[in-house]
Amino acid sequence: METFNPLIETRRQFLLRSGGGLGAAALSTLLNPGLLNSAMGAEMPTYGGLPDLPHFPGKAKRVIYMFMAGGPSHIDLFDYKPIQRKLHGTELPDSVRQEQRLTGMSSGQKSFPCVAPMFEFGKYGEHQTWVNKDLLPHTAGIVDKISIIKSLHTEAVNHDPAITYINTGAQQQGKPSMGAWLSYGMGTMNENMPGYVVMISRGRGQLQALYDRLWGSGFLPAKHQGVKLRSAGEPVLYLKNPKGFDRAARRGQLDSLKELNELNYDKFADPEIQARISQYELAFRMQAEVPGLMDIEGEPDHVKELYGPQVDKPGSFARNCLLARRMAEKGVRYVQLFHRGWDQHGSLPSKISQQCEDIDQPAAALINDLDQRGMLDDTLVVWGGEFGRTIYSQGKLTKDNHGRDHHGRCFSMWMAGAGVKRGFEYGKTDDHSYNIVENPVHIRDMNATILDRLGIDHRRLTFKYQGLDQRLTGVEEEAHVVKDILA
């Protein structure tokens, strides 16, 4: 064996020693990717992600997206026009409708009577923003902390293509969801948790199907798909070890399984095998992290009261909002809360009241809770659905009952935190809340803005697939960041 002589060192000895040191450093970052980010001066270690991200210093470390599946009525919640009281019962003018595309539910109607909101609105906050005070009293209380965008629009008019479009950037199936893109590009800040977590709550209105592909990874590696947490029983199936099977035995089993998978990978070079290994390891780490994360018993009473009486009910929107805050604290990059039941084609007054009763206090509580903890400055919170609703009644208009059809020409969403302006409104619609007359924002622009808050240039976050540099914001038309809503 050669011994080291500092006065007489051969070139071979030098290269061996240098290479060994570099190898050790490389191995340490592979075993603990967070070391690389810490060495680069990142505030929090990150695990996974691309080496060139973020592209620039971002305002947000994480995103909580409250998705109202079914299309909440912007007319009845945020986009109020006093003149609509006078328009009630009148026919929607052809000059406003402009022979725009209708859904199959109302395409056979011969009459399109306008329906004013059947609730009272009030002006709130420093800028006197209109908010439905009957349905959203708690949201009215945080209006100075949010930006309401009233000029969102989409080409889709039916639920499945519309919700697929806003979540993946395309109306066709098979593209990665936003959360998958962020997991791929930014990784997670907690190696014991996935970068993308999904929770679903059920409202009391009409329901539409939510498919797993809405939080899928598409053509990205499978490990970036969202992990859906269950509302009852174990949050993740088979998270607990079987009776008589301890953690050490599980570790040994996974080690043996990993060896077999690696043999298969050496033979077939299938990237899905690597994803499988990664997911097994993540599941093992989640066994130690998730049970405590899902247990809210340690939360102070005043915090639970903030989120409302349903917070103690597993699977409720209130419970999921509180869990979202806990996950944000634990370093989950992207938490998406789907709340179903907004498809109010009929019985809108009663159904939208129930929906708002479920979501109003928890959504406002999430903003206030994050703000009180100093987390709102680096957490981006988004609230909204896949489209809005029509001003005209679907079906026969009666004194106290009506429905509204889907409407993608304009609708409202709100954002808060991470350098988004507070107490701000953006965009304007006509008197019928039917067409945009000022500052249109396409859903691709919304997604580009969300990426921007995380320090991502949406044009540079790409993945080569089918001969194209695929992007969340699409390859057909250029999206733009809505800079006017940024502080």
TAKA-V985873 format. One record per residue. N is the residue number from 1. RES is the residue in three letters. OMEGA is omega in degrees with one decimal (999 if undefined). Layout:
N:RES:OMEGA
N:RES:OMEGA
//
This chain:
1:MET:-179.1
2:GLU:176.3
3:THR:-176.6
4:PHE:174.6
5:ASN:-176.9
6:PRO:-179.7
7:LEU:-178.4
8:ILE:179.9
9:GLU:-179.8
10:THR:178.6
11:ARG:179.3
12:ARG:179.0
13:GLN:-178.6
14:PHE:-178.8
15:LEU:178.5
16:LEU:-178.6
17:ARG:179.8
18:SER:-179.9
19:GLY:178.6
20:GLY:179.1
21:GLY:178.4
22:LEU:178.8
23:GLY:179.2
24:ALA:179.0
25:ALA:179.5
26:ALA:-179.9
27:LEU:-178.1
28:SER:179.3
29:THR:175.3
30:LEU:179.6
31:LEU:179.0
32:ASN:-177.0
33:PRO:-179.7
34:GLY:179.9
35:LEU:-178.9
36:LEU:-180.0
37:ASN:178.8
38:SER:179.9
39:ALA:-179.7
40:MET:174.7
41:GLY:178.2
42:ALA:-178.8
43:GLU:178.7
44:MET:176.7
45:PRO:175.4
46:THR:-176.2
47:TYR:-175.9
48:GLY:-178.5
49:GLY:-179.1
50:LEU:-175.3
51:PRO:-177.3
52:ASP:177.5
53:LEU:-0.6
54:PRO:179.5
55:HIS:178.4
56:PHE:-178.6
57:PRO:-179.2
58:GLY:177.0
59:LYS:-176.0
60:ALA:170.5
61:LYS:-172.8
62:ARG:-179.8
63:VAL:168.7
64:ILE:-174.2
65:TYR:177.0
66:MET:-173.5
67:PHE:-178.1
68:MET:-172.2
69:ALA:178.5
70:GLY:176.3
71:GLY:177.9
72:PRO:-177.2
73:SER:177.9
74:HIS:-178.7
75:ILE:-176.1
76:ASP:-176.1
77:LEU:-170.8
78:PHE:-169.3
79:ASP:-173.3
80:TYR:173.5
81:LYS:180.0
82:PRO:-178.1
83:ILE:-178.8
84:GLN:174.9
85:ARG:179.5
86:LYS:-178.8
87:LEU:-175.3
88:HIS:178.1
89:GLY:178.5
90:THR:-179.1
91:GLU:175.5
92:LEU:-176.0
93:PRO:175.9
94:ASP:-180.0
95:SER:177.1
96:VAL:-177.9
97:ARG:173.7
98:GLN:178.8
99:GLU:178.9
100:GLN:-176.3
101:ARG:177.7
102:LEU:175.3
103:THR:178.0
104:GLY:-178.6
105:MET:-176.6
106:SER:-177.5
107:SER:179.9
108:GLY:-179.8
109:GLN:175.8
110:LYS:-179.7
111:SER:-178.7
112:PHE:-177.0
113:PRO:179.4
114:CYS:179.7
115:VAL:175.4
116:ALA:176.5
117:PRO:179.7
118:MET:179.7
119:PHE:-179.0
120:GLU:175.7
121:PHE:174.1
122:GLY:177.0
123:LYS:-173.2
124:TYR:174.9
125:GLY:-177.3
126:GLU:-176.7
127:HIS:176.2
128:GLN:-178.6
129:THR:177.1
130:TRP:173.4
131:VAL:177.5
132:ASN:-173.8
133:LYS:176.7
134:ASP:-174.5
135:LEU:-172.4
136:LEU:-178.7
137:PRO:-180.0
138:HIS:175.9
139:THR:176.0
140:ALA:-179.5
141:GLY:178.9
142:ILE:-173.4
143:VAL:178.2
144:ASP:179.0
145:LYS:-174.5
146:ILE:170.0
147:SER:178.7
148:ILE:177.4
149:ILE:-173.3
150:LYS:-173.2
151:SER:172.8
152:LEU:173.8
153:HIS:-179.2
154:THR:177.4
155:GLU:-175.2
156:ALA:179.6
157:VAL:178.0
158:ASN:-167.7
159:HIS:-171.5
160:ASP:177.3
161:PRO:-177.4
162:ALA:-178.7
163:ILE:174.6
164:THR:-178.1
165:TYR:-174.5
166:ILE:-179.7
167:ASN:-174.8
168:THR:-179.6
169:GLY:179.0
170:ALA:177.4
171:GLN:-180.0
172:GLN:179.3
173:GLN:171.4
174:GLY:-179.8
175:LYS:179.1
176:PRO:175.0
177:SER:179.5
178:MET:179.4
179:GLY:177.9
180:ALA:176.6
181:TRP:-178.5
182:LEU:175.9
183:SER:178.7
184:TYR:-174.6
185:GLY:-171.9
186:MET:-178.4
187:GLY:179.6
188:THR:177.8
189:MET:179.0
190:ASN:-176.0
191:GLU:178.4
192:ASN:-179.4
193:MET:175.1
194:PRO:177.5
195:GLY:-173.2
196:TYR:-178.3
197:VAL:-179.5
198:VAL:172.3
199:MET:-175.0
200:ILE:173.0
201:SER:-174.6
202:ARG:176.2
203:GLY:-176.5
204:ARG:179.8
205:GLY:178.1
206:GLN:-174.2
207:LEU:171.9
208:GLN:178.9
209:ALA:170.9
210:LEU:-175.6
211:TYR:-178.9
212:ASP:-179.3
213:ARG:178.2
214:LEU:173.5
215:TRP:-178.9
216:GLY:-177.9
217:SER:178.8
218:GLY:179.8
219:PHE:174.3
220:LEU:176.6
221:PRO:-172.3
222:ALA:-177.3
223:LYS:-178.1
224:HIS:177.1
225:GLN:179.5
226:GLY:175.1
227:VAL:-179.2
228:LYS:178.0
229:LEU:-178.1
230:ARG:-175.9
231:SER:-178.8
232:ALA:-178.8
233:GLY:178.0
234:GLU:179.7
235:PRO:174.2
236:VAL:-177.9
237:LEU:176.1
238:TYR:178.8
239:LEU:179.0
240:LYS:175.0
241:ASN:176.8
242:PRO:179.4
243:LYS:-179.5
244:GLY:-178.1
245:PHE:-173.3
246:ASP:-174.7
247:ARG:179.0
248:ALA:178.2
249:ALA:176.7
250:ARG:179.4
251:ARG:178.4
252:GLY:178.4
253:GLN:-179.3
254:LEU:177.8
255:ASP:178.5
256:SER:179.1
257:LEU:178.3
258:LYS:178.7
259:GLU:178.6
260:LEU:179.0
261:ASN:179.0
262:GLU:174.9
263:LEU:177.3
264:ASN:-180.0
265:TYR:177.6
266:ASP:-176.9
267:LYS:-172.1
268:PHE:-179.1
269:ALA:179.4
270:ASP:-178.6
271:PRO:177.9
272:GLU:178.3
273:ILE:177.5
274:GLN:178.3
275:ALA:179.7
276:ARG:177.8
277:ILE:-178.8
278:SER:-177.7
279:GLN:175.4
280:TYR:-178.9
281:GLU:178.0
282:LEU:179.2
283:ALA:178.5
284:PHE:179.1
285:ARG:179.4
286:MET:178.6
287:GLN:-178.8
288:ALA:-171.8
289:GLU:-168.1
290:VAL:-177.5
291:PRO:178.6
292:GLY:-179.7
293:LEU:-176.9
294:MET:-178.5
295:ASP:-176.3
296:ILE:-177.0
297:GLU:-178.9
298:GLY:178.7
299:GLU:178.5
300:PRO:-178.5
301:ASP:-177.1
302:HIS:177.3
303:VAL:177.8
304:LYS:179.8
305:GLU:178.6
306:LEU:-176.8
307:TYR:174.5
308:GLY:-172.0
309:PRO:-177.7
310:GLN:-176.1
311:VAL:179.6
312:ASP:-179.2
313:LYS:178.3
314:PRO:179.2
315:GLY:178.4
316:SER:177.7
317:PHE:179.2
318:ALA:179.1
319:ARG:-178.5
320:ASN:176.6
321:CYS:178.0
322:LEU:178.2
323:LEU:177.9
324:ALA:177.1
325:ARG:178.9
326:ARG:178.2
327:MET:176.3
328:ALA:177.3
329:GLU:-176.9
330:LYS:173.3
331:GLY:174.2
332:VAL:-172.9
333:ARG:-171.8
334:TYR:178.3
335:VAL:-179.6
336:GLN:179.9
337:LEU:175.2
338:PHE:174.6
339:HIS:-173.8
340:ARG:170.7
341:GLY:-175.2
342:TRP:-175.3
343:ASP:-169.9
344:GLN:176.2
345:HIS:177.9
346:GLY:179.5
347:SER:-175.9
348:LEU:-177.2
349:PRO:-178.0
350:SER:-176.2
351:LYS:-179.5
352:ILE:175.7
353:SER:179.2
354:GLN:179.3
355:GLN:-178.3
356:CYS:175.6
357:GLU:-179.7
358:ASP:-168.2
359:ILE:-170.6
360:ASP:-177.7
361:GLN:179.5
362:PRO:-179.6
363:ALA:177.7
364:ALA:179.5
365:ALA:179.4
366:LEU:178.4
367:ILE:-178.3
368:ASN:179.8
369:ASP:178.2
370:LEU:-178.1
371:ASP:-179.2
372:GLN:-179.7
373:ARG:-179.2
374:GLY:-177.1
375:MET:-176.5
376:LEU:-179.5
377:ASP:-179.7
378:ASP:172.7
379:THR:175.8
380:LEU:178.8
381:VAL:-179.0
382:VAL:177.0
383:TRP:175.9
384:GLY:-179.6
385:GLY:-173.0
386:GLU:173.1
387:PHE:179.9
388:GLY:-178.8
389:ARG:-177.7
390:THR:173.3
391:ILE:-179.8
392:TYR:-179.2
393:SER:171.1
394:GLN:-175.9
395:GLY:-174.8
396:LYS:178.0
397:LEU:175.9
398:THR:-173.6
399:LYS:-174.0
400:ASP:179.2
401:ASN:179.3
402:HIS:173.2
403:GLY:176.8
404:ARG:-179.7
405:ASP:177.8
406:HIS:177.9
407:HIS:-179.7
408:GLY:-176.8
409:ARG:174.9
410:CYS:174.9
411:PHE:-172.1
412:SER:171.1
413:MET:173.4
414:TRP:-179.8
415:MET:178.0
416:ALA:174.8
417:GLY:171.8
418:ALA:175.7
419:GLY:173.4
420:VAL:-178.9
421:LYS:178.1
422:ARG:177.7
423:GLY:-171.8
424:PHE:173.3
425:GLU:-177.9
426:TYR:179.9
427:GLY:-177.5
428:LYS:176.9
429:THR:-179.8
430:ASP:-175.8
431:ASP:-179.8
432:HIS:-175.3
433:SER:-173.4
434:TYR:179.3
435:ASN:178.3
436:ILE:178.3
437:VAL:-177.5
438:GLU:174.0
439:ASN:176.8
440:PRO:178.3
441:VAL:177.1
442:HIS:179.4
443:ILE:174.4
444:ARG:177.6
445:ASP:177.7
446:MET:-179.6
447:ASN:177.1
448:ALA:179.6
449:THR:176.8
450:ILE:178.3
451:LEU:-179.6
452:ASP:-179.4
453:ARG:179.0
454:LEU:-179.5
455:GLY:-177.4
456:ILE:170.0
457:ASP:-173.5
458:HIS:179.7
459:ARG:-175.7
460:ARG:174.8
461:LEU:-172.2
462:THR:175.6
463:PHE:-177.9
464:LYS:179.8
465:TYR:-179.0
466:GLN:175.2
467:GLY:-178.8
468:LEU:169.5
469:ASP:-174.9
470:GLN:179.5
471:ARG:174.9
472:LEU:-177.2
473:THR:174.6
474:GLY:-178.2
475:VAL:-175.2
476:GLU:-177.1
477:GLU:-177.2
478:GLU:173.6
479:ALA:178.5
480:HIS:176.2
481:VAL:180.0
482:VAL:-173.2
483:LYS:-177.5
484:ASP:-180.0
485:ILE:-177.0
486:LEU:-178.6
487:ALA:999
//
